[in-house]
Amino acid sequence: MKWKKQKVSETFLLGAMLAVSGGFLDAYTYLCRGGVFANAQTGNTVLLGIHLLDGNWNRIFYYLIPILAFAAGVFTAEAVRRIFGRRHFLHWRQIILSAEMLLLAAAALFPAEQWDMMVNVTISFICSLQAVSFRLLNGHSFATTMCTGNLRSGTELLFRSFVKRDAEDRKSALQYYGIILFFIAGAATGAFLSRFFAERAVLFACIPLLAAFGLLFWERESA
């Protein structure tokens, strides 16, 4: 891996670490926090529309709150980048990762069922922070908290590589598929650990985040 020519925040290694965490959190919220997927908001948006049509106002707010939390994460990540983007002791992305780990540690303290809504909102916020802060893989847009865009981009590049016989497109396509595999591995790990540690299993999601935090000390650029 060519560290001098590539930003660490855009490397496959760092993306894989974050994808493991993203898959883990999806499995965790589904198995331990009420059968929901907190990483992406498409499902919540659809359910919001259904309950809006039916006039179920209590359920409307149940799905609206995670959507707003995700939006708040976007604002927060952009604010952190703007305020701390030129600081040199810690990369601004390391500040984001630190916030993620602290919030996940706090989420582990709350018992299941009665606190599930708050934990899911917190994880929606965390996933938004991560999605905004880490969105390039070797110059291509990608996501570490969901797979649909990665599958589309990877397949598009794979098709292009067959048509143009381009080795770089093929390499990029395989990296997208690799990120998806790491996401699946994270989900499997999250499911396995959730069976043994229940709501406290979320603490294990901090391990790949901590590894990513350490790797970012190699980052050459601060913006």
DARAJO-V571401 format. One record per pair of residues at least 6 apart in sequence whose C-alpha atoms are under 6 Angstrom apart, sorted by the first residue. I is the first residue (numbers start at 1). GAP is how many residues later the second one is. Records with the same first field share a line. If there is no record, write none. Layout:
I->GAP, GAP
//
This chain:
8->211
10->126, 127, 128
11->126
14->198
16->163, 166
17->191
18->126
19->125, 163, 164
20->162, 163, 166
21->184
22->122, 123
23->160, 163, 164
24->162, 163, 166
26->11
27->160, 163, 164
28->162
29->7
30->6, 7
32->167
33->83
38->82, 86
39->85, 88, 106
44->19
48->12, 15
51->9
66->55
69->56
70->54, 55, 58
73->52, 55, 56
74->54
77->52
81->11
84->8
85->7, 137, 138
86->136
91->131
94->119
100->26
101->105
105->98
107->12
108->91, 92
135->6, 7, 8
136->6
142->8
150->26
154->19, 22
157->12, 16
158->12, 15
161->8, 9
193->8
194->7
//
